[in-house]
């Protein structure tokens, strides 16, 4: 049970990412509107869908969850910045649902990255870990 609770942020982020894939890959009006507004339709929509699929799969595998978290953080940072500076928080009367789902994925991914720091910290140069310059 303790292990399941620890994995909950990764699972939650992956479920949200996987749930939105249907809308991206089926060219749902909301997705087409978003990526048209960004000047990235259809390649941005399809490309972000593929990246989100990869992030979700990596999040679900315990050994690679930190990689999925890094990828998801990057994707969600782009999504949130797009909402804040171009699209607005509410898209096609969704009440801000997409914005808040992106915030949840970002938060869950940060938690995963913190939980799995022992798996990725050794990738940093030794000088960065000791605070040397």
Secondary structure, DSSP 4 states (H G I P E B T S, - for coil): -HHHHHHHHHHHHHHHHHHHHHHHHTT-HHHHHHHHHTT-TTHHHHHHHHHHHHHHHHHHSGGGHHHHHHHHHHHHHHHHHHIIIII-S--TT-TTHHHHHHHHHHHHHHHHHHHTHHHHGGGS-HHHHHT--
